[in-house]
């Protein structure tokens, strides 16, 4: 089974050192942003716009990989368990593919067996906050409370000391929370491939998810999927096989960050 190449602590130290050198002390802003981009088509890179590109670069945040390498990255957001994560993990294990699972506190409480399986099988656990709030509306103390409460519960549940990657709920962020994360050893991870897949009662079938993923497939893709959808679990093995057939490999978020840090 696939294993991570480097420790989260080592990687985080490298990312923080570079991000700290890039960030100007007076750039923190109270403005809130909603993460968004123009979807990839025909294998072309995603366009998030110059403003977002600059902000994320300044704070060592990531949303896409190398546009010249046919490596893609699977990430899943999980707020609650809906019965399909076991199937997703079975697929990842069978296909020897790594993933990052950005979990909320409720998931740690209600699905600890699956969280431990994720870790045992070499996947990354990301911090999606404990209570899934809009971080941009919280004080610095409130943001840190959310992140550290999640880490504390994760350690109690799995023995893993902490997380190093954060995904802000609903993709809402500002420069203040990015800088705050840097200062406390967190790296923010966004995404460049997504579709409406969080309606847990939607009965659209696997073809919907498969077509969305294949239509947006491009080198360096950071794919966001939600574990609550049956059609995602059903489409995943078909998508992985199709992507591999087209010459793509699957990397970890550790690999994504390290590759860009070392450029």
Backbone bond lengths (Angstrom), bond angles and torsions (degrees), N, CA, C in turn:
res aa  C-N    CA-C-N  psi(-1)  N-CA   C-N-CA  omega(-1)  CA-C   N-CA-C  phi
1 X - - - 1.474 - - 1.525 109.44 -
2 X 1.318 115.43 145.89 1.457 122.02 -179.50 1.513 111.19 -59.82
3 X 1.319 116.76 141.08 1.456 121.79 176.07 1.522 109.52 -127.96
4 X 1.323 116.94 152.20 1.457 120.90 178.03 1.517 110.30 -64.79
5 X 1.353 114.93 145.80 1.452 120.15 -177.42 1.523 112.95 -82.79
6 X 1.336 117.28 -28.23 1.456 120.31 -175.49 1.509 108.82 -139.59
7 X 1.305 116.35 158.97 1.459 119.99 -179.58 1.515 110.28 -78.12
8 X 1.354 116.14 149.00 1.456 120.29 178.37 1.508 111.91 -59.77
9 X 1.339 116.80 -36.75 1.455 120.38 -177.57 1.519 110.96 -65.37
10 X 1.350 116.71 -45.78 1.463 119.95 179.23 1.515 111.02 -62.08
11 X 1.333 115.70 -46.34 1.450 120.46 -179.30 1.515 111.36 -61.59
12 X 1.327 115.99 -44.79 1.460 120.11 -177.58 1.523 110.16 -62.39
13 X 1.308 117.96 -38.65 1.456 121.07 -179.95 1.521 111.06 -62.35
14 X 1.340 116.34 -39.98 1.464 120.40 179.01 1.518 110.64 -66.19
15 X 1.356 115.29 -47.85 1.465 119.22 -178.84 1.524 111.24 -60.97
16 X 1.352 115.96 -44.16 1.456 119.41 -178.30 1.516 111.53 -63.22
17 X 1.325 116.82 -40.26 1.465 120.05 -178.86 1.513 111.19 -61.21
18 X 1.336 116.22 -42.04 1.466 119.62 -179.46 1.528 110.55 -72.45
19 X 1.330 116.35 -43.74 1.465 119.53 -179.28 1.515 110.98 -61.28
20 X 1.347 116.99 -39.41 1.457 120.98 -178.80 1.521 110.84 -62.62
21 X 1.318 116.31 -37.53 1.475 120.15 179.73 1.514 111.56 -69.16
22 X 1.342 116.38 -28.16 1.460 119.76 -175.76 1.520 113.22 -85.31
23 X 1.328 117.32 -30.01 1.462 120.82 -171.41 1.517 111.64 -78.65
24 X 1.313 115.64 129.30 1.456 120.40 173.87 1.526 108.93 -82.30
25 X 1.324 119.38 143.34 1.453 120.91 -173.08 1.519 114.29 -67.71
26 X 1.324 118.21 -15.80 1.455 119.18 -174.49 1.526 113.14 -112.88
27 X 1.348 117.85 20.61 1.449 118.22 -174.86 1.520 114.24 -94.18
28 X 1.314 118.88 -8.81 1.461 119.99 -178.70 1.519 110.43 -59.12
29 X 1.327 115.42 136.02 1.459 120.58 -174.88 1.519 110.17 -129.19
30 X 1.329 115.92 149.05 1.458 120.49 177.31 1.520 111.02 -83.67
31 X 1.342 118.09 -10.57 1.455 120.98 -179.67 1.520 110.78 -64.25
32 X 1.334 115.31 143.38 1.458 120.76 177.58 1.517 109.63 -106.14
33 X 1.313 115.72 144.64 1.453 121.95 178.38 1.523 109.48 -123.19
34 X 1.322 115.21 147.50 1.449 121.62 172.66 1.523 107.38 -106.17
35 X 1.306 116.22 117.57 1.455 119.99 -176.58 1.528 110.88 -59.96
36 X 1.321 115.87 133.93 1.453 120.61 178.62 1.516 110.88 -163.99
37 X 1.322 116.66 165.51 1.454 121.39 -176.87 1.523 109.02 -164.83
38 X 1.318 115.66 165.09 1.453 121.74 172.01 1.518 108.26 -85.70
39 X 1.310 117.15 122.32 1.448 121.83 -174.53 1.525 112.43 -60.22
40 X 1.328 114.13 150.57 1.456 120.43 175.15 1.525 110.33 -68.77
41 X 1.331 114.81 146.52 1.462 121.18 175.01 1.514 107.63 -144.59
42 X 1.304 116.07 137.52 1.467 122.03 179.29 1.525 111.84 58.88
43 X 1.325 116.59 34.72 1.444 120.90 175.38 1.509 116.09 75.61
44 X 1.330 117.19 11.67 1.463 120.55 -177.86 1.530 110.63 -86.13
45 X 1.349 117.59 153.76 1.473 120.42 179.25 1.522 112.01 -61.30
46 X 1.302 115.44 153.11 1.462 122.37 176.87 1.524 109.91 -74.21
47 X 1.323 115.91 147.23 1.461 121.07 176.51 1.524 109.18 -111.89
48 X 1.345 115.61 107.53 1.466 120.46 177.23 1.521 111.45 -94.15
49 X 1.309 117.68 -7.78 1.464 121.42 -179.84 1.519 111.42 94.22
50 X 1.307 115.70 149.81 1.465 121.56 -175.67 1.527 112.04 -61.77
51 X 1.335 117.50 -36.10 1.462 120.34 -177.90 1.527 111.09 -64.15
52 X 1.335 116.99 -50.42 1.462 120.45 178.82 1.527 110.98 -63.96
53 X 1.317 116.33 -41.25 1.469 119.29 179.35 1.522 111.12 -57.48
54 X 1.324 116.27 -43.88 1.462 120.26 -178.20 1.519 111.57 -68.68
55 X 1.331 116.79 -43.74 1.465 120.37 -179.13 1.524 110.77 -60.83
56 X 1.320 116.87 -49.49 1.463 119.73 -177.29 1.525 111.31 -65.91
57 X 1.314 116.89 -37.54 1.471 119.48 177.98 1.525 110.75 -64.27
58 X 1.322 116.67 -41.75 1.470 120.79 -178.78 1.520 112.56 -61.92
59 X 1.329 116.56 -28.97 1.458 120.02 -176.07 1.531 112.85 -111.99
60 X 1.315 116.63 18.06 1.460 119.66 175.32 1.510 114.45 62.57
61 X 1.342 117.63 28.71 1.458 121.69 177.48 1.532 108.94 -95.00
62 X 1.327 116.65 160.20 1.457 121.68 -173.78 1.522 111.29 -133.85
63 X 1.328 115.74 148.09 1.457 119.65 173.79 1.521 112.96 -142.33
64 X 1.319 117.92 -9.60 1.452 120.88 -178.20 1.517 109.25 -152.58
65 X 1.321 115.94 162.69 1.448 121.28 179.52 1.516 112.05 -105.02
66 X 1.300 115.37 -163.67 1.466 122.35 -178.04 1.528 109.64 -68.15
67 X 1.347 118.40 120.16 1.465 120.87 -178.17 1.523 112.92 -71.12
68 X 1.329 116.69 -6.35 1.459 120.45 -179.62 1.528 113.06 -103.57
69 X 1.335 116.68 0.25 1.457 120.60 179.70 1.524 109.85 -118.80
70 X 1.303 116.58 132.71 1.465 120.45 -178.78 1.536 110.28 -83.63
71 X 1.321 113.45 57.63 1.464 121.40 175.20 1.517 107.95 -115.39
72 X 1.313 116.63 134.83 1.465 121.19 178.93 1.525 109.17 -127.36
73 X 1.330 115.12 162.02 1.463 121.29 -170.66 1.524 109.30 -131.95
74 X 1.323 115.95 124.82 1.457 121.26 179.63 1.524 110.43 -93.74
75 X 1.327 116.16 128.91 1.456 120.96 172.62 1.520 108.55 -132.45
76 X 1.321 115.07 146.01 1.460 121.29 -179.75 1.515 109.25 -127.99
77 X 1.342 116.35 137.93 1.457 121.60 172.46 1.526 108.40 -102.04
78 X 1.330 115.80 133.67 1.462 120.40 -176.25 1.523 110.07 -137.00
79 X 1.322 115.83 108.98 1.451 120.52 176.75 1.518 112.00 -94.75
80 X 1.347 115.75 -31.04 1.458 120.89 177.74 1.524 107.75 -154.95
81 X 1.306 115.31 159.04 1.459 119.87 -178.53 1.526 110.41 -88.73
82 X 1.333 115.34 132.39 1.462 120.20 -177.91 1.527 112.20 -122.85
83 X 1.333 115.18 12.47 1.454 118.45 173.75 1.519 116.67 98.30
84 X 1.348 117.90 3.98 1.465 119.50 -173.79 1.533 113.89 -116.96
85 X 1.319 117.27 -6.16 1.465 119.27 -176.79 1.520 111.83 -67.69
86 X 1.317 117.42 -34.75 1.465 120.04 178.65 1.526 110.42 -59.18
87 X 1.331 116.57 -42.81 1.463 120.70 177.67 1.526 111.07 -63.29
88 X 1.328 116.93 -40.80 1.463 121.13 178.30 1.523 110.16 -61.96
89 X 1.324 117.08 -45.48 1.462 120.80 179.12 1.525 111.42 -64.99
90 X 1.316 117.58 -37.58 1.466 120.72 176.63 1.526 110.52 -60.32
91 X 1.333 116.23 -42.99 1.468 120.56 179.59 1.518 111.20 -64.65
92 X 1.325 116.60 -46.25 1.463 120.35 -179.54 1.525 111.03 -60.81
93 X 1.314 116.33 -40.26 1.466 120.33 179.26 1.519 110.94 -66.43
94 X 1.316 117.33 -44.99 1.458 121.54 -179.12 1.523 111.43 -63.31
95 X 1.326 116.74 -39.77 1.459 121.34 -177.21 1.520 112.98 -90.29
96 X 1.325 117.39 -1.61 1.462 123.15 -179.56 1.531 111.32 54.75
97 X 1.323 114.74 53.83 1.466 122.46 -176.94 1.527 109.35 -119.72
98 X 1.333 118.08 130.13 1.469 120.86 177.03 1.522 111.31 -82.83
99 X 1.315 115.66 158.13 1.469 120.70 176.80 1.513 109.10 -150.18
100 X 1.320 115.10 163.37 1.459 122.04 172.02 1.521 108.02 -116.42
101 X 1.318 116.29 130.64 1.458 121.88 179.40 1.529 108.44 -110.11
102 X 1.334 115.92 112.99 1.461 121.17 177.48 1.529 107.40 -91.82
103 X 1.319 115.09 108.46 1.455 121.58 -171.74 1.520 111.52 -106.59
104 X 1.323 115.85 151.83 1.456 122.47 170.68 1.525 108.50 -101.24
105 X 1.329 116.27 166.73 1.452 121.26 -174.48 1.512 114.08 -58.19
106 X 1.315 116.70 -37.89 1.463 120.38 -179.23 1.520 110.68 -58.60
107 X 1.327 116.05 -36.75 1.462 119.65 -178.50 1.533 110.93 -66.94
108 X 1.327 116.13 -38.87 1.469 119.50 177.15 1.521 110.94 -60.65
109 X 1.317 114.98 -37.65 1.459 120.22 -177.24 1.530 111.89 -73.59
110 X 1.330 116.79 -40.28 1.465 120.52 -169.53 1.519 114.54 -98.65
111 X 1.334 117.81 -16.22 1.471 119.65 -174.91 1.526 110.64 -137.31
112 X 1.330 116.29 46.37 1.460 120.49 -175.37 1.530 111.99 -62.69
113 X 1.330 117.15 -30.43 1.469 119.39 179.04 1.515 110.95 -64.02
114 X 1.321 117.18 -39.20 1.460 121.13 179.54 1.524 111.04 -72.52
115 X 1.332 116.79 -35.60 1.468 119.92 177.50 1.527 109.85 -62.65
116 X 1.315 116.02 -43.77 1.468 119.39 178.11 1.523 111.33 -65.05
117 X 1.315 116.99 -35.52 1.466 119.17 176.93 1.528 110.74 -65.42
118 X 1.334 117.13 -42.18 1.462 120.53 177.45 1.528 110.80 -53.51
119 X 1.317 115.54 -47.93 1.460 120.50 -178.39 1.524 110.87 -67.58
120 X 1.330 116.83 -44.96 1.459 121.09 -178.77 1.526 111.65 -59.73
121 X 1.329 116.85 -31.60 1.462 120.67 -177.17 1.532 112.58 -95.03
122 X 1.335 116.41 12.40 1.458 120.51 170.02 1.507 116.66 90.24
123 X 1.318 118.32 9.45 1.462 120.66 -179.88 1.530 111.05 -86.37
124 X 1.309 115.69 157.15 1.456 121.91 178.15 1.520 110.77 -87.75
125 X 1.319 116.25 143.35 1.458 121.91 171.19 1.520 107.84 -104.70
126 X 1.331 115.77 122.50 1.455 121.33 177.22 1.517 110.56 -104.57
127 X 1.318 115.39 158.80 1.466 122.57 -176.50 1.529 109.54 -96.16
128 X 1.328 115.77 112.89 1.472 121.85 177.64 1.526 109.80 -105.29
129 X 1.342 114.59 20.93 1.469 126.76 -176.79 1.527 109.92 76.44
130 X 1.313 115.32 163.49 1.462 119.49 -179.07 1.531 111.76 -77.34
131 X 1.339 116.25 -46.66 1.463 119.10 -173.79 1.509 115.57 -109.11
132 X 1.345 118.35 4.63 1.464 123.99 177.28 1.537 113.27 61.49
133 X 1.334 118.37 45.99 1.467 119.82 178.40 1.530 111.67 -89.67
134 X 1.306 116.29 171.76 1.461 122.53 169.03 1.530 106.74 -77.41
135 X 1.325 116.54 104.79 1.461 120.07 -174.49 1.518 112.31 -63.53
136 X 1.316 117.45 -29.95 1.465 119.95 -176.66 1.519 112.56 -65.70
137 X 1.340 117.57 -17.11 1.462 121.77 -179.90 1.528 112.36 -93.81
138 X 1.320 116.39 -4.33 1.461 120.34 -178.80 1.514 111.12 -95.44
139 X 1.315 116.10 155.06 1.459 121.43 171.44 1.522 108.94 -69.22
140 X 1.335 116.05 169.24 1.461 118.90 175.73 1.529 110.44 -56.41
141 X 1.312 115.74 -42.75 1.460 120.18 -179.85 1.531 110.90 -63.67
142 X 1.326 115.76 -37.77 1.460 120.12 179.42 1.524 112.29 -67.14
143 X 1.338 116.58 -40.62 1.467 120.72 178.04 1.522 110.00 -62.20
144 X 1.327 116.10 -49.10 1.464 120.06 -178.69 1.524 111.67 -64.02
145 X 1.310 117.04 -35.37 1.461 120.17 177.65 1.524 110.56 -61.43
146 X 1.343 116.51 -42.52 1.461 120.72 178.70 1.527 111.76 -61.91
147 X 1.327 116.61 -47.33 1.460 120.99 -176.50 1.519 111.44 -69.07
148 X 1.315 116.03 -43.75 1.463 119.75 -175.91 1.531 112.06 -76.09
149 X 1.329 117.63 -29.24 1.457 119.92 175.29 1.532 109.64 -65.09
150 X 1.348 115.13 -40.15 1.462 118.62 176.19 1.531 110.16 -61.67
151 X 1.330 116.58 -47.44 1.465 120.23 -178.82 1.522 112.15 -61.20
152 X 1.312 116.39 -40.13 1.475 120.66 179.53 1.525 110.18 -62.25
153 X 1.319 116.46 -44.62 1.472 119.77 -179.57 1.519 110.63 -69.45
154 X 1.328 117.12 -35.00 1.460 120.20 177.27 1.525 110.64 -61.83
155 X 1.321 116.48 -43.76 1.466 120.37 179.42 1.524 110.73 -63.36
156 X 1.327 116.59 -41.42 1.460 120.55 179.07 1.528 111.19 -64.35
157 X 1.322 115.70 -34.01 1.462 121.00 -175.15 1.522 112.76 -82.71
158 X 1.336 116.03 -38.28 1.466 119.83 -170.15 1.530 114.68 -123.92
159 X 1.325 117.27 -17.71 1.456 120.46 -173.21 1.511 113.20 89.37
160 X 1.339 117.37 -11.32 1.469 120.06 177.43 1.523 108.61 -71.22
161 X 1.341 116.67 129.60 1.459 121.20 -169.44 1.512 113.03 -63.44
162 X 1.339 117.93 -44.83 1.457 120.37 -174.94 1.524 109.79 -167.16
163 X 1.326 115.51 175.83 1.463 121.75 172.70 1.521 109.36 -104.94
164 X 1.326 115.13 161.80 1.461 121.06 178.50 1.526 112.46 -123.70
165 X 1.331 116.35 -12.35 1.459 120.98 -179.65 1.525 109.68 -117.23
166 X 1.329 115.73 137.95 1.471 121.80 -179.54 1.524 109.28 -124.72
167 X 1.312 115.64 139.73 1.465 121.55 169.90 1.526 107.20 -121.42
168 X 1.331 118.14 116.92 1.468 119.82 -177.12 1.524 111.87 -68.74
169 X 1.331 117.68 134.94 1.460 120.59 178.58 1.517 112.49 -54.64
170 X 1.326 114.96 134.93 1.464 123.97 177.97 1.528 112.47 62.46
171 X 1.323 117.36 10.87 1.456 120.35 179.28 1.516 114.13 68.88
172 X 1.335 117.22 21.56 1.463 121.40 179.99 1.526 108.65 -93.74
173 X 1.325 115.89 129.50 1.468 118.90 -176.13 1.517 110.24 -154.78
174 X 1.309 115.85 171.12 1.462 122.72 168.75 1.523 108.19 -150.88
175 X 1.302 116.07 174.70 1.458 120.07 -176.00 1.532 112.23 -67.33
176 X 1.325 116.05 -29.50 1.468 119.57 179.87 1.518 111.06 -62.39
177 X 1.341 117.93 -46.47 1.457 118.63 -176.92 1.531 111.42 -74.14
178 X 1.329 117.52 -26.66 1.457 119.60 175.17 1.526 110.27 -66.68
179 X 1.328 115.84 -45.54 1.466 120.53 179.06 1.527 110.62 -65.32
180 X 1.317 116.25 -41.25 1.455 120.45 179.01 1.528 110.63 -60.26
181 X 1.337 115.72 -42.30 1.453 119.36 177.08 1.517 111.88 -61.04
182 X 1.341 116.45 -46.17 1.467 120.48 176.67 1.527 111.27 -53.20
183 X 1.314 115.99 -45.62 1.468 120.90 -175.31 1.524 113.27 -66.59
184 X 1.335 116.27 -16.17 1.465 119.85 -178.78 1.531 111.85 -120.03
185 X 1.330 115.51 22.87 1.457 119.42 171.19 1.511 116.38 82.05
186 X 1.342 117.89 18.56 1.462 121.21 179.25 1.529 110.69 -108.35
187 X 1.317 115.38 144.19 1.458 122.91 173.53 1.526 108.02 -116.14
188 X 1.328 116.80 131.18 1.467 120.85 -179.00 1.522 110.24 -86.02
189 X 1.326 114.97 133.55 1.457 121.84 -179.92 1.530 108.87 -119.99
190 X 1.332 115.65 117.39 1.466 121.21 175.63 1.538 108.04 -100.07
191 X 1.317 118.58 -146.85 1.466 120.67 -175.48 1.527 109.25 -160.32
192 X 1.328 116.03 162.02 1.464 119.73 178.26 1.527 112.51 -130.14
193 X 1.335 116.10 9.99 1.463 121.30 177.55 1.520 107.88 -142.68
194 X 1.330 116.23 122.98 1.464 119.91 -178.58 1.523 109.46 -163.82
195 X 1.310 115.04 166.57 1.466 121.65 176.50 1.522 107.16 -159.99
196 X 1.302 117.68 170.40 1.467 121.18 -178.16 1.530 108.08 -71.98
197 X 1.332 115.61 104.57 1.466 119.90 -176.44 1.523 111.86 -142.22
198 X 1.321 116.48 21.11 1.469 119.46 -177.69 1.528 112.34 -102.83
199 X 1.324 117.48 3.49 1.459 120.61 176.82 1.527 108.04 -84.95
200 X 1.326 115.77 98.95 1.456 120.08 -170.87 1.520 113.44 -67.80
201 X 1.348 117.99 -16.82 1.460 119.79 -179.03 1.523 112.35 -102.44
202 X 1.342 117.70 4.45 1.464 120.73 179.74 1.525 109.49 -71.18
203 X 1.303 116.01 137.62 1.464 121.00 -178.24 1.530 108.87 -118.14
204 X 1.336 115.44 66.59 1.466 119.49 -174.34 1.525 112.58 -97.99
205 X 1.316 118.33 -14.36 1.455 120.69 177.33 1.514 113.59 88.07
206 X 1.334 115.30 158.35 1.469 121.85 -174.02 1.518 112.86 -62.32
207 X 1.332 117.21 -29.87 1.472 120.12 -175.74 1.520 111.21 -61.24
208 X 1.313 117.28 -34.09 1.471 121.48 178.83 1.523 110.62 -59.82
209 X 1.335 117.21 -52.03 1.460 120.75 -179.00 1.521 110.67 -66.52
210 X 1.307 116.99 -42.71 1.468 121.25 -179.81 1.531 111.02 -58.79
211 X 1.319 116.69 -47.42 1.479 120.53 -179.09 1.520 111.15 -63.35
212 X 1.336 117.19 -41.43 1.465 120.34 178.63 1.531 110.76 -61.22
213 X 1.313 116.59 -44.68 1.459 120.74 -179.00 1.524 111.77 -66.65
214 X 1.302 117.06 -43.60 1.464 120.08 -178.80 1.522 111.57 -70.36
215 X 1.323 117.63 -36.71 1.464 120.76 178.89 1.522 111.93 -64.38
216 X 1.337 116.59 -31.56 1.461 120.64 -177.56 1.536 112.79 -98.20
217 X 1.303 117.87 2.24 1.460 121.60 -175.48 1.527 110.95 -61.80
218 X 1.330 115.97 128.92 1.460 121.11 179.34 1.524 109.59 -159.57
219 X 1.322 118.21 157.26 1.465 120.54 179.19 1.523 111.70 -58.36
220 X 1.321 115.91 134.23 1.457 121.15 177.92 1.511 114.62 84.01
221 X 1.316 118.84 7.06 1.466 121.36 -174.77 1.526 112.22 -61.55
222 X 1.325 115.31 131.76 1.467 122.13 170.60 1.528 105.87 -106.12
223 X 1.313 115.98 105.52 1.457 122.27 -169.93 1.523 110.94 -93.66
224 X 1.320 115.59 129.02 1.462 121.91 174.09 1.521 109.31 -105.13
225 X 1.330 115.81 124.86 1.456 121.90 173.20 1.523 108.34 -133.29
226 X 1.325 116.37 156.66 1.458 120.97 176.64 1.523 109.61 -107.51
227 X 1.324 115.47 139.11 1.462 119.58 -175.45 1.524 113.27 -78.56
228 X 1.321 118.00 -7.83 1.471 119.83 -175.22 1.524 113.12 -77.84
229 X 1.342 117.03 -12.70 1.464 120.13 -173.39 1.522 111.70 -96.41
230 X 1.304 116.90 124.99 1.461 121.79 177.06 1.519 110.63 -60.96
231 X 1.335 116.42 -38.66 1.461 118.81 -177.09 1.530 111.82 -65.62
232 X 1.321 117.86 -27.10 1.462 119.47 174.27 1.522 111.06 -68.54
233 X 1.325 116.11 -46.34 1.459 120.03 178.99 1.524 111.12 -61.02
234 X 1.323 116.62 -39.43 1.465 120.77 -178.70 1.531 111.93 -72.37
235 X 1.332 116.76 -33.79 1.464 120.60 -177.68 1.518 112.73 -80.16
236 X 1.341 117.11 -24.72 1.461 120.76 -170.77 1.532 113.95 -56.84
237 X 1.338 120.51 -49.81 1.465 117.96 -179.42 1.521 112.99 -62.74
238 X 1.310 116.38 -35.93 1.469 120.34 178.76 1.524 110.58 -66.98
239 X 1.326 116.65 -41.33 1.460 120.42 179.69 1.523 111.40 -66.20
240 X 1.315 117.29 -46.06 1.469 120.18 -178.67 1.525 110.62 -59.72
241 X 1.320 116.72 -44.88 1.465 120.14 179.15 1.525 111.34 -62.86
242 X 1.331 116.57 -42.08 1.474 120.65 -179.10 1.520 110.89 -66.88
243 X 1.342 117.28 -41.13 1.461 120.85 179.65 1.528 110.85 -65.28
244 X 1.325 116.14 -42.70 1.465 119.48 177.35 1.519 110.96 -61.99
245 X 1.317 116.71 -39.34 1.468 121.31 179.57 1.518 111.17 -62.12
246 X 1.339 116.48 -30.16 1.468 121.05 178.57 1.529 112.27 -87.74
247 X 1.318 116.61 8.55 1.455 120.34 173.97 1.514 116.00 93.41
248 X 1.343 117.00 10.87 1.461 120.40 179.85 1.531 110.55 -88.85
249 X 1.319 115.12 147.68 1.453 122.07 170.07 1.524 108.19 -117.36
250 X 1.336 115.74 165.19 1.461 120.98 -177.44 1.523 109.61 -114.09
251 X 1.332 116.08 126.93 1.452 121.82 -179.52 1.514 111.63 -112.39
252 X 1.320 115.67 171.42 1.462 121.36 176.89 1.526 110.00 -95.32
253 X 1.315 116.44 163.13 1.454 120.48 175.88 1.528 110.39 -64.43
254 X 1.328 117.77 -33.16 1.464 120.23 172.80 1.528 110.41 -55.54
255 X 1.337 116.22 -45.83 1.463 120.57 179.74 1.524 111.26 -62.87
256 X 1.344 115.86 -43.69 1.461 120.96 179.92 1.520 111.24 -57.14
257 X 1.310 116.41 -49.41 1.464 120.81 -177.57 1.512 110.78 -66.65
258 X 1.315 117.12 -46.65 1.452 120.28 -178.17 1.523 111.66 -62.39
259 X 1.326 117.43 -42.29 1.456 120.73 -179.73 1.518 110.98 -58.30
260 X 1.331 117.43 -42.75 1.447 120.80 -177.10 1.522 112.11 -77.48
261 X 1.321 116.80 -32.92 1.455 120.65 178.38 1.530 110.58 -65.25
262 X 1.322 116.24 -37.12 1.454 121.14 -175.68 1.531 113.59 -85.35
263 X 1.345 117.27 -4.29 1.469 119.10 179.46 1.524 111.29 -64.50
